[in-house]
Amino acid sequence: MRLLKSQIEQKTGSGFATLLPEEPEDMWHAYNLIQENDRIRAKAVRRVAKESGAGSVSSQRITLDLTIAVTSTDFDIASGQMHVAGRVASENEHVKMGQHHTLDLELNRKFTLEKGDGWDSVALEMLKEACETERRAELWAVVLGEGTANICMITEHQTILRQKIEVAVPRKRKGGVDGHSKGMDRFFSTTLSTLLRHMDLAGSTAQQAKTLPLLLAGPGFIAQAFLTYIRGEATRTTNKPLLAMIPSIVVAHASSAHMHSLDEILSSPAITTKLSDTKYARETALMDKFLTLMRHDDGRAWYGPREVERAVDKGAVGRGGGVLMINNALFRAQNVAERRRWVTLVDRVREVEGGEVRVLSSLHESGKRLEGLGNVAAILTYPLEDLDEEEDGVDGVDGEGDEMII
């Protein structure tokens, strides 16, 4: 995401940012940034009716700059398309104030965002993260079976299926093994050429190719067979970027050739160790550490809104190993008070207690695991007991917008 212009007052949170999404990952950032009651300005196509002096009415489609107050957003992860609905919030000669309109946000089309409740610390962190142009894919993965392959790009925030490949491969038969072998060679050739096109190795330096891991996974020995094919092709064609990439290829076993196998593969300790430099793997390892502490039941791992807030109140999520894990889905709450509740908690841990905060993506395996724990969890600097017990009946019901007690 490119930041074209920004005028944000740090103390009050007022102001705007003009952004240009340049790749599919940027649409995910836009989805997280844009919330209900925000104002967004972008190019729009609108049908306008005109009445002539003779009384006849004609209509035409025109392109105009339109500002709307956001009422809802819709994001299609597969296509990367985002639709923002709202009411017209600024004077326009063609459209009346208050009329409904939907803006379609697309790649390489700029938009200007003004936060309805101001730019809080979490929104500013999201904006900074979105504009870190050096960050791209963290990991490429190919999950394959005989004749089927799913090419995926794993970023800090989501797993994107870039292409699915299906090639007919004859079955192995007595006396007809050659047909199967030729079919597999054709399948591997198609998969490799498609993968290289998406990875754009030709446009990358050899150093970039070395540092970007590639995961090959599938049932049986097919992933290893594909790696052998890649090595052979790299040597035969003397493709330097491909040769440089080979040391960073990791082979893993998967129960099936479907995308959902990635969650199982990437949570494996053997794989997370090999991919330890990726943010995804670090967060998976953090969740594993949290669950291990939970099993030990020594009072250092707590989950759930009420329990974690109590731990923060007692200063137990601070310097010396305290970690707050929170799902980014909580910052998309439609209730303003609910959003502020979690922003306040993050600020307290970071700025007052000096602890670490990890905002996990709801589209990654680690974020999905955290969702099952109430979307918020914490590793404490020292053990605490009985955080899950009622305190004189002052707490409300978890998950129902209860007030945080500070």
Disulfide bonds with the S-S distance in Angstrom:
none
